[in-house]
Amino acid sequence: MVGMTERGEDIHRLFHDVQRGPSARPAVEFLRAVEASPSVLAYRTRLEAHLAPAAGETVLDVGCGAGHHAAALAAARVAADAPGPVVGIDRPRMLEEAEARHGGVVRWLPGTAEALPLEDDSVDAVYAERVLMYVDEAADAVAEIARVRRPGGRVALFELDYASMTLGGDPKTADAVLAVVCGTVGCDRMGRALGPLLTDAGVLVVDQTPYAMPIPPPVFASAVRAPVEQAVAEGRLDADRVAAWFAELAVPGAYPGSVTGVLACGR
Ligand SMILES: C[S@@+](CC[C@H](N)C(=O)[O-])C[C@H]1O[C@@H](n2cnc3c(N)ncnc32)[C@H](O)[C@@H]1O
């Protein structure tokens, strides 16, 4: 377990384009750690209730990562006597990891959110979790999701809204840190953008639920400490000020941080 004082891999850089990094392994480890967090389980319960695929319906996971959720969903459908195809789309290197872990329970399909390799109207229920914040043109990706979804099919999107992050410690340093952290994702307001993006793509928004999520130590190490230390190395943040801020956060009882994620569901 990574502690609050340790530095992880700059995870956002990896998620932007996992093909370019030396290995997908840190990304997979990160996803495994996040997978077990109660806040992820909380929004997923609502997301799955919205998708509710009937037997034989096709479900698509856009940006499926290491495939944990897609594989769990496929297994849950079998257990609920409502089996049907589950398709996971991501970059090839991520899908190698997904296939190695979960085998053929899901159809792993290489591709990108902006150009989904699927026919029009071919999917009954589609979801994407923590993906659009890495996509340069999120509107193109949402238009693609709307294109492959059959008319009236369900859509569920969950994205973090990095600009909503609250960090403890000295407020001025926390603000400077937040600016750096927000610069690491493609869009730091993706959570609040989901509803309008779906509406623009012709999807009727039926639910938008915000979730306040704690930032656990492994996420802090990869999503906050790593880019902040990079900014210090590049002279964008003052080293002493940042060191004092990290020390403040390491004191027992310090606020560890939180961020809002938004689940937007449509039909
Ligand atoms: C934070 S991970 C989330 C993975 C998975 N959705 C989950 O909840 O575990 C972000 C994923 O988005 C993928 N990704 C980033 N840009 C993408 C794009 N343009 N098209 C498809 N996937 C993309 C990354 O490769 C990575 O697997």
The ligand as a Gaussian input file, in Angstrom:
#p B3LYP/6-31G(d) Opt

LIG

0 1
 C       -8.924000       5.876000     -15.499000
 S       -8.876000       4.587000     -16.697000
 C      -10.502000       3.906000     -16.446000
 C      -10.621000       2.493000     -16.931000
 C      -11.976000       1.834000     -16.698000
 N      -13.037000       2.586000     -17.332000
 C      -12.252000       1.651000     -15.230000
 O      -13.205000       2.275000     -14.715000
 O      -11.543000       0.895000     -14.572000
 C       -8.998000       5.452000     -18.212000
 C       -9.030000       4.536000     -19.418000
 O       -9.360000       5.311000     -20.565000
 C       -8.601000       4.831000     -21.647000
 N       -8.571000       5.886000     -22.667000
 C       -7.932000       7.069000     -22.638000
 N       -8.148000       7.747000     -23.776000
 C       -8.964000       6.967000     -24.532000
 C       -9.564000       7.119000     -25.825000
 N       -9.362000       8.214000     -26.552000
 N      -10.346000       6.114000     -26.279000
 C      -10.567000       4.996000     -25.543000
 N      -10.019000       4.797000     -24.319000
 C       -9.238000       5.775000     -23.824000
 C       -7.256000       4.521000     -21.037000
 O       -6.461000       3.681000     -21.864000
 C       -7.692000       3.875000     -19.733000
 O       -7.843000       2.503000     -19.855000

